[in-house]
Amino acid sequence: MHPSHDIRPDRVLLDEADWRVVSESSMFREVDRDVLRRLFGDRHPVVFAPRQLIFSQGDKADGFFLILEGWVKVYRITPSGEEAVVGLFARGESFAEAAVLQGAVYPASAEAASPLRALKIDSSRFNKAMETEPGLAAALLGSVVSHTERLFAEIANLKLMSAPRRLADFLLRHAPHDAGLGAPKGARSASVVLPYEKTLLAGRLGMTPETLSRALATLRKLGVAVERDHVAIADLPALEAFAHKSGGAGARPAPRLQPP
């Protein structure tokens, strides 16, 4: 039995910042905001502490999640008892949709990889809403397809991109898409908050912790500064040019997130 999750101490509903995450998420940005408010208007965010279990492999799939703040690690336990990380998700991303679509059990476990706030979307309520709002069905299917495309891109980049370029690609995908809006061209900046465990990030990018440290050192020359779990990017265009234009034949960026 895993720990239960809690809502905010003051039991508030979704605030305006939360609504922005929901409405601009890749899953729901094409869905009318009035539809979203009818579906989620009475929902409370759920809150998890770092390393707190969200659901376990084999649990009944009764809902999926949209991350409002923080990181989530999705992993499977192998027959030999080892942990294999299969996904790392951040603000504005959803996870566990496929299990709900299939109406079965969660095929993997999920754990908070940082202080986490999320919107849990109950499968029964969502399925009922899809009967009258076909745009929700398209959103769900589109999200599942997006996850598949991202996985293929990440697998390809493991073979085609160097460690520093894979790290640069990761940082670009998780940098706010409106970072530096209005700033002079070539001078846009952003910041990214990393998961609490650097070993988790290293493993997800197919690196050892030592290789991750060397990759970060390489990116410092491009204006990337790291202080604990915060990464400051001084020049997004320069980092993008390094990651993608010089990534080698066949390398391609994983689908870019569009967080608020």
Secondary structure, DSSP 8 states (H G I E B T S, - for coil): -----EE-TT-----HHHHHHHHHSTTTTTS-HHHHHHHHTT---EEE-TT-EEE-TTSB--EEEEEEES-EEEEEE-TTS-EEEEEEE-TT-EE-HHHHHHTSB-SSEEEESSSEEEEEEEHHHHHHHHTT-HHHHHHHHHHHHHHHHHHHHHHHHHHHS-HHHHHHHHHHHHS-TTTTTTS-TT---EEEE--S-HHHHHHHTT--HHHHHHHHHHHHTTTEEEETTEEEES-HHHHHIIIIITS-TT----------
